[in-house]
Amino acid sequence: MKRTSRDIRTANRYGVLRQIIAHSPTSRQELAAATGLSLATVATLVGELLDLGMLTEVGFEDSAGGRPRGLVAVNTSGGALIGVDIAETYVRVELFDLALNVLARADEDMRPGEIRPEQVVGHVASAVGSVVTQAGVEGARVLGAGVSVPGQVDRVAGVAEYAPNWDWHDVPLLDLLAEHIAYPLYLDNPLRACAVAELWFGAARGRGHAVVVNLGTGVGAGLVLGGGLHRGVSNSAGEWGHTTLVLDGRPCHCGNHGCVETYVGAPGIMLNLRESSPDSPLLHPADQTATIDALARAVTARDPVAIEVVRYTARYLGAAVADLVNLLNPEVVVLSSWVAATLGEPLLHEVREAVARHALKRPLAGTEIVLSPIPTDPVCLGAATFALEGALSSVGVKPAAGRVADARRTAPARSRTAPPSR
């Protein structure tokens, strides 16, 4: 799709603000050098962001033989952003200031089988109300909420097109959420959210080519190519979890057999444990989180069953990551999301060894494999940047009635009392 002048201006505005968030305070001259934009363009964009209250002037710095340079910084109180992480077993919502510092967090557990869209929407609405109340933020200050949902999504229509673990097909998620949430809403999935979080604040920062492997109930890969997020033609890039790892292997929710996800996602790891030790006390059949937590503790305690299960899982994960290394030749592969964070260094060590056995030497030599260094939920963080991008794209544009372009929704405010987070 051909980009319009408005698209380019939005991208430039977003790029400048992103640079200021990463290196605040900074001068217009430093921004021009970092972004590749002309000083005149940067000055115009900074002026717009100052007028919007997103930036503030913070003094001057000396320049070599010239006039002192004015410094700008993010105005942290100039707005708030919400990031929503809808996962298969929980909903987590975080509220951020404009520098993307976490101000409030709320979690809602989802019981097994609690997968109907209206149930999920209820949890999201409750958690969003909770973080706004906790932070004491006026509704008018909230610039928007980015919503991450597993599976394939249509960002523009606001539709969850296909979520295999829930058997969702064409669910109008943002329209359902807009009945309860009065802020502009922006939809995408955790692959993109994690990739953006790493690009802004994590292991992919300053890298032109990166792969962010999302290891949770579901599995996928966020792709950073040429310094930017790669979405593909239909926003479906990164469905690596549904590539075939074992011919005629385990059945997958997507309808195929032997997908990567069935061996290295949380349910796959539980099956690895069950096959290795059917009566293991580490196995909590109805609780993925409890099983992965128990497995991690047992590995630390040098339990032989746990060590073997992690090694077995890493064999499959390493072979699949080696495919990404050979195919994409990235500078870094980041293991992200809650399974990777819980299993941590023992999993990373085994994966590195497995990748070394399968990847070609030349691309592997240029690739680091690391755990995500982001201390908060990377999905919430990345989702919040989608809301920031959406807010910048809507500057000077009056919201249309009903459906709004760019995956954005608005709705009349509805009074409701949010219960406290659990």
Phi, psi and omega per residue, in radians:
M1 nan 2.328 -3.132
K2 -1.264 2.339 -3.137
R3 -1.452 2.400 3.100
T4 -1.483 2.977 3.098
S5 -1.101 -0.566 3.090
R6 -1.161 -0.708 3.099
D7 -1.048 -0.769 -3.118
I8 -1.131 -0.737 -3.139
R9 -1.124 -0.726 3.099
T10 -1.078 -0.773 3.136
A11 -1.088 -0.703 3.124
N12 -1.173 -0.727 3.118
R13 -1.078 -0.757 3.130
Y14 -1.121 -0.757 -3.137
G15 -1.116 -0.709 3.122
V16 -1.144 -0.808 -3.136
L17 -1.127 -0.687 3.095
R18 -1.040 -0.749 3.138
Q19 -1.135 -0.678 3.132
I20 -1.188 -0.691 3.093
I21 -1.051 -0.690 -3.109
A22 -1.314 -0.542 -3.039
H23 -2.376 1.193 -3.088
S24 -1.882 2.308 0.020
P25 -1.445 2.847 -3.135
T26 -2.641 2.884 -3.133
S27 -1.766 2.858 3.089
R28 -1.108 -0.622 3.125
Q29 -1.124 -0.735 3.106
E30 -1.160 -0.642 3.101
L31 -1.119 -0.733 3.124
A32 -1.078 -0.749 -3.139
A33 -1.148 -0.675 -3.069
A34 -1.314 -0.602 -3.045
T35 -1.676 -0.295 -3.081
G36 1.405 0.078 3.091
L37 -1.496 2.771 3.110
S38 -1.229 2.730 3.140
L39 -1.080 -0.631 3.133
A40 -1.139 -0.737 3.117
T41 -1.130 -0.753 3.123
V42 -1.090 -0.740 -3.135
A43 -1.062 -0.712 3.114
T44 -1.127 -0.805 -3.111
L45 -1.150 -0.711 3.094
V46 -1.095 -0.693 3.092
G47 -1.050 -0.722 3.106
E48 -1.102 -0.766 -3.113
L49 -1.198 -0.561 3.035
L50 -1.152 -0.755 3.131
D51 -1.096 -0.581 3.135
L52 -1.352 -0.146 -3.116
G53 1.419 0.157 -3.138
M54 -1.432 -0.412 3.112
L55 -2.120 2.861 3.059
T56 -2.481 2.576 3.058
E57 -1.363 2.345 -3.046
V58 -2.242 0.415 3.085
G59 2.003 -2.750 -3.035
F60 -2.378 2.766 2.973
E61 -2.206 2.613 3.122
D62 -1.222 2.518 3.024
S63 -2.073 2.707 -3.053
A64 -1.155 1.758 3.037
G65 1.303 0.142 -3.107
G66 -2.190 -2.958 3.102
R67 -1.211 2.574 3.070
P68 -1.001 2.492 -3.124
R69 -1.630 2.310 3.071
G70 -1.249 2.445 -3.136
L71 -1.898 2.484 3.066
V72 -2.151 2.683 3.118
A73 -2.483 2.873 3.078
V74 -1.193 2.357 3.010
N75 -1.526 1.655 -3.002
T76 -1.060 -0.461 -3.135
S77 -1.620 0.162 -3.093
G78 -1.417 0.043 3.136
G79 2.879 2.960 3.104
A80 -2.350 2.635 -3.113
L81 -2.238 2.541 3.129
I82 -2.050 2.343 3.034
G83 -2.025 2.261 -3.086
V84 -2.051 2.134 3.097
D85 -1.911 1.750 3.049
I86 -1.600 1.968 3.106
A87 -1.996 3.063 -3.068
E88 -1.211 -0.400 -3.059
T89 -2.093 -0.067 -3.108
Y90 -2.789 2.862 2.912
V91 -2.127 2.230 3.078
R92 -2.154 2.359 3.126
V93 -2.232 2.332 3.070
E94 -2.217 2.483 3.084
L95 -1.912 2.304 -3.034
F96 -2.099 2.675 2.893
D97 -1.456 -3.098 -3.036
L98 -1.236 -0.291 3.039
A99 -1.544 0.109 3.119
L100 1.120 0.657 2.917
N101 -1.573 2.403 -3.118
V102 -1.284 2.208 3.100
L103 -1.804 -0.505 -3.120
A104 -2.785 2.675 -3.123
R105 -2.474 2.512 3.053
A106 -2.452 2.444 3.120
D107 -2.137 2.469 3.052
E108 -2.288 2.108 3.081
D109 -1.355 2.502 3.041
M110 -1.933 2.194 -3.120
R111 -1.253 2.707 3.076
P112 -0.949 2.316 -3.138
G113 1.514 -0.085 -3.127
E114 -1.519 1.317 -2.945
I115 -2.163 0.017 3.128
R116 -1.207 2.486 -3.094
P117 -0.916 -0.709 -3.103
E118 -1.171 -0.519 3.072
Q119 -1.209 -0.773 3.122
V120 -1.101 -0.779 3.132
V121 -1.044 -0.682 3.114
G122 -1.064 -0.743 3.105
H123 -1.126 -0.750 -3.129
V124 -1.109 -0.821 -3.122
A125 -1.054 -0.714 3.125
S126 -1.110 -0.800 -3.098
A127 -1.205 -0.659 3.092
V128 -1.099 -0.799 3.087
G129 -1.035 -0.638 -3.117
S130 -1.157 -0.797 -3.083
V131 -1.197 -0.622 3.114
V132 -1.140 -0.711 3.114
T133 -1.167 -0.793 3.134
Q134 -0.986 -0.788 -3.055
A135 -1.399 -0.229 -3.116
G136 1.135 0.573 -3.081
V137 -1.564 2.344 3.044
E138 -1.210 2.456 -3.107
G139 -0.960 -0.603 -3.106
A140 -1.161 -0.385 -3.140
R141 -1.395 -0.293 -3.112
V142 -1.365 2.007 -3.079
L143 -1.379 -0.367 3.124
G144 2.815 3.010 3.124
A145 -2.242 2.159 3.011
G146 -1.549 2.338 -3.061
V147 -2.104 2.118 3.079
S148 -1.835 2.247 3.117
V149 -2.300 2.445 -3.115
P150 -1.087 2.635 3.048
G151 1.705 -2.831 -3.079
Q152 -1.644 2.354 -3.069
V153 -2.266 2.641 2.963
D154 -1.767 1.815 -3.060
R155 -1.105 -0.720 -3.053
V156 -1.220 -0.750 3.138
A157 -1.424 -0.256 -3.109
G158 1.254 0.581 -3.016
V159 -2.002 2.320 2.943
A160 -1.426 1.745 -3.000
E161 -1.257 -0.722 -3.082
Y162 -2.755 2.029 3.045
A163 -2.109 1.680 -2.976
P164 -1.071 -0.605 -3.109
N165 -1.214 -0.310 3.097
W166 -1.967 -0.094 -3.046
D167 1.003 0.723 3.054
W168 -1.507 2.386 3.056
H169 -2.351 2.099 3.035
D170 0.918 0.918 3.092
V171 -1.531 2.126 -3.129
P172 -1.341 1.225 -2.904
L173 -1.092 -0.785 -3.089
L174 -1.188 -0.600 3.057
D175 -1.113 -0.683 3.107
L176 -1.154 -0.737 3.133
L177 -1.179 -0.634 -3.097
A178 -1.124 -0.308 3.065
E179 -1.246 -0.288 -3.083
H180 -2.127 -0.342 -3.031
I181 -2.108 2.220 -2.985
A182 -1.601 0.086 -3.092
Y183 -1.716 2.734 3.000
P184 -1.000 2.425 -3.048
L185 -2.114 2.467 -3.086
Y186 -2.346 2.224 -2.992
L187 -1.885 2.461 2.901
D188 -2.809 -2.888 -3.112
N189 -2.115 2.975 -3.024
P190 -1.155 -0.404 3.108
L191 -1.094 -0.835 3.126
R192 -1.204 -0.704 -3.110
A193 -1.080 -0.814 3.130
C194 -1.113 -0.694 -3.130
A195 -1.107 -0.757 3.137
V196 -1.161 -0.705 3.116
A197 -1.046 -0.757 3.113
E198 -1.192 -0.616 -3.136
L199 -1.172 -0.653 -3.119
W200 -1.438 -0.789 -2.935
F201 -2.260 -0.076 -2.984
G202 -2.045 -2.537 -3.001
A203 -1.263 -0.274 3.122
A204 -1.629 0.004 -3.118
R205 -1.084 2.220 -3.125
G206 1.380 0.070 3.141
R207 -1.769 2.473 3.103
G208 -1.482 -0.482 -3.053
H209 -2.395 2.066 -3.088
A210 -2.579 2.669 3.030
V211 -2.176 2.216 3.113
V212 -1.923 1.903 -3.093
V213 -1.519 2.065 -3.105
N214 -1.655 1.976 -3.114
L215 -1.980 1.807 3.082
G216 -2.477 -2.481 2.974
T217 -1.062 -0.838 2.997
G218 -1.687 2.959 -3.074
V219 -2.394 2.460 3.082
G220 -2.912 -3.069 -3.099
A221 -2.399 2.107 2.983
G222 -1.452 2.366 -3.004
L223 -2.009 2.235 2.999
V224 -1.989 1.968 -3.107
L225 -2.188 2.288 -3.139
G226 1.082 0.513 3.091
G227 1.492 -0.046 -3.116
G228 -2.298 2.888 3.140
L229 -1.212 2.265 3.118
H230 -1.762 2.091 -3.086
R231 -1.820 -0.443 -3.024
G232 1.474 3.068 -3.051
V233 -1.119 -0.693 -3.083
S234 -2.035 0.507 -3.131
N235 1.027 0.552 -3.084
S236 -2.007 0.108 -3.134
A237 -1.099 2.548 3.047
G238 1.747 0.082 -3.140
E239 -1.373 0.902 -3.138
W240 -1.177 -0.485 3.113
G241 -1.115 -0.324 3.125
H242 -1.948 0.505 2.893
T243 -1.624 2.656 -3.019
T244 -1.404 2.142 3.103
L245 -1.784 -0.627 -3.116
V246 -2.283 2.040 3.099
L247 -1.064 2.310 -3.130
D248 0.971 0.601 -3.129
G249 -1.478 -2.643 -3.057
R250 -1.075 2.515 3.071
P251 -1.192 2.499 -3.131
C252 -2.045 2.688 3.119
H253 -1.042 -0.414 -3.110
C254 -1.311 -0.182 3.137
G255 1.838 -0.234 3.106
N256 -1.628 -3.100 3.117
H257 -2.197 2.530 3.021
G258 1.345 0.366 3.121
C259 -1.163 2.664 3.085
V260 -0.889 -0.778 -3.073
E261 -0.995 -0.586 -3.068
T262 -1.260 -0.189 3.140
Y263 -1.930 -0.423 -3.022
V264 -2.200 -0.126 2.982
G265 -1.294 2.927 -3.079
A266 -0.958 -0.808 3.090
P267 -1.099 -0.617 3.089
G268 -1.134 -0.698 3.103
I269 -1.149 -0.667 3.072
M270 -1.085 -0.657 3.097
L271 -1.211 -0.667 3.054
N272 -1.005 -0.742 3.133
L273 -1.172 -0.754 -3.125
R274 -1.103 -0.701 3.129
E275 -1.193 -0.597 -3.130
S276 -1.332 -0.702 -3.069
S277 -2.618 1.516 -3.013
P278 -0.980 -0.532 -3.090
D279 -1.800 0.328 -3.073
S280 -1.086 2.318 3.062
P281 -1.198 -0.191 3.108
L282 -1.285 -0.355 -3.039
L283 -1.495 2.137 3.034
H284 -1.998 1.662 -2.913
P285 -0.966 -0.551 -3.079
A286 -1.803 0.176 -3.028
D287 -2.454 1.752 3.130
Q288 -1.070 -0.829 -3.064
T289 -1.069 -0.777 -3.131
A290 -1.110 -0.656 3.140
T291 -1.176 -0.820 -3.129
I292 -1.151 -0.680 3.081
D293 -1.068 -0.794 -3.134
A294 -1.120 -0.689 3.118
L295 -1.091 -0.757 -3.139
A296 -1.105 -0.773 3.122
R297 -1.107 -0.686 -3.112
A298 -1.196 -0.617 3.080
V299 -1.096 -0.770 3.106
T300 -1.050 -0.593 3.126
A301 -1.481 0.106 3.090
R302 1.139 0.579 3.061
D303 -1.197 2.184 -3.034
P304 -1.130 -0.607 3.117
V305 -1.144 -0.804 -3.131
A306 -1.103 -0.747 3.126
I307 -1.062 -0.745 -3.130
E308 -1.166 -0.669 3.138
V309 -1.153 -0.754 3.111
V310 -1.137 -0.704 3.122
R311 -1.136 -0.720 3.132
Y312 -1.117 -0.787 3.094
T313 -1.050 -0.767 -3.105
A314 -1.147 -0.497 3.082
R315 -1.060 -0.802 3.129
Y316 -1.224 -0.789 -3.128
L317 -1.094 -0.724 3.137
G318 -1.107 -0.708 3.102
A319 -1.110 -0.706 -3.132
A320 -1.245 -0.659 3.084
V321 -1.174 -0.629 3.092
A322 -1.038 -0.637 3.061
D323 -1.050 -0.735 3.110
L324 -1.121 -0.701 3.123
V325 -1.110 -0.819 -3.133
N326 -1.145 -0.658 -3.043
L327 -1.369 -0.745 -2.972
L328 -1.885 -0.283 3.110
N329 0.902 0.924 -3.086
P330 -1.389 2.807 3.034
E331 -1.325 -0.551 -3.103
V332 -2.576 2.488 2.946
V333 -2.004 2.129 -3.085
V334 -1.867 2.192 3.035
L335 -1.565 2.036 -2.988
S336 -2.239 3.049 3.114
S337 1.392 3.141 -2.829
W338 -1.244 -0.558 3.110
V339 -1.176 -0.770 3.116
A340 -1.111 -0.728 -3.129
A341 -1.143 -0.653 -3.091
T342 -1.276 -0.792 -3.111
L343 -1.381 -0.463 2.903
G344 0.992 -2.438 -3.013
E345 -1.029 -0.680 3.102
P346 -1.031 -0.722 3.085
L347 -1.162 -0.779 -3.134
L348 -1.012 -0.779 -3.136
H349 -1.043 -0.812 -3.122
E350 -1.184 -0.659 3.131
V351 -1.132 -0.771 3.124
R352 -1.003 -0.743 3.140
E353 -1.159 -0.693 -3.135
A354 -1.192 -0.714 3.107
V355 -1.078 -0.709 -3.137
A356 -1.081 -0.476 3.127
R357 -1.367 -0.384 -2.997
H358 -1.988 -0.480 -3.047
A359 -1.423 2.666 3.023
L360 -1.196 2.529 -2.993
K361 -1.131 -0.688 -3.066
R362 -1.147 -0.927 3.097
P363 -1.130 -0.605 -3.132
L364 -1.123 -0.610 -3.116
A365 -1.078 -0.452 -3.137
G366 -1.717 0.155 -3.037
T367 -2.053 2.238 2.925
E368 -1.617 2.563 3.021
I369 -2.130 2.052 -2.993
V370 -2.394 2.837 2.946
L371 -1.453 2.640 3.081
S372 -1.086 2.286 3.114
P373 -1.559 0.001 -3.058
I374 -1.262 2.139 -3.034
P375 -1.353 -0.380 3.133
T376 -1.731 -3.017 3.135
D377 -1.271 1.970 -3.095
P378 -1.130 -0.484 3.140
V379 -1.198 -0.791 3.088
C380 -1.058 -0.759 -3.134
L381 -1.070 -0.847 3.126
G382 -1.117 -0.691 3.133
A383 -1.102 -0.633 3.111
A384 -1.100 -0.602 3.106
T385 -1.179 -0.492 3.067
F386 -1.141 -0.668 3.090
A387 -1.167 -0.672 3.103
L388 -1.105 -0.798 3.114
E389 -1.067 -0.739 3.128
G390 -1.118 -0.695 3.126
A391 -1.115 -0.706 3.135
L392 -1.194 -0.572 -3.138
S393 -1.286 -0.367 -3.083
S394 -1.667 0.051 3.129
V395 -1.056 2.182 3.109
G396 1.389 0.058 -3.139
V397 -1.933 2.195 3.100
K398 -1.346 2.290 3.117
P399 -1.056 2.364 3.063
A400 -1.437 2.773 3.087
A401 -1.233 2.586 3.089
G402 1.237 -2.254 -3.066
R403 -1.271 2.446 -3.120
V404 -2.130 2.500 -3.080
A405 -1.198 3.042 3.090
D406 1.072 0.660 3.053
A407 1.030 0.519 -3.048
R408 -1.904 2.500 3.073
R409 -2.284 2.487 2.947
T410 -2.190 2.688 3.131
A411 -2.624 2.660 3.067
P412 -1.042 2.516 3.113
A413 -1.122 2.418 3.080
R414 -2.097 2.367 -3.140
S415 -1.345 2.337 3.093
R416 -2.770 2.691 3.087
T417 -1.884 2.062 -3.109
A418 -1.462 2.310 3.066
P419 -1.240 2.762 3.089
P420 -1.097 2.665 3.134
S421 -1.179 2.689 -3.101
R422 -1.638 nan nan
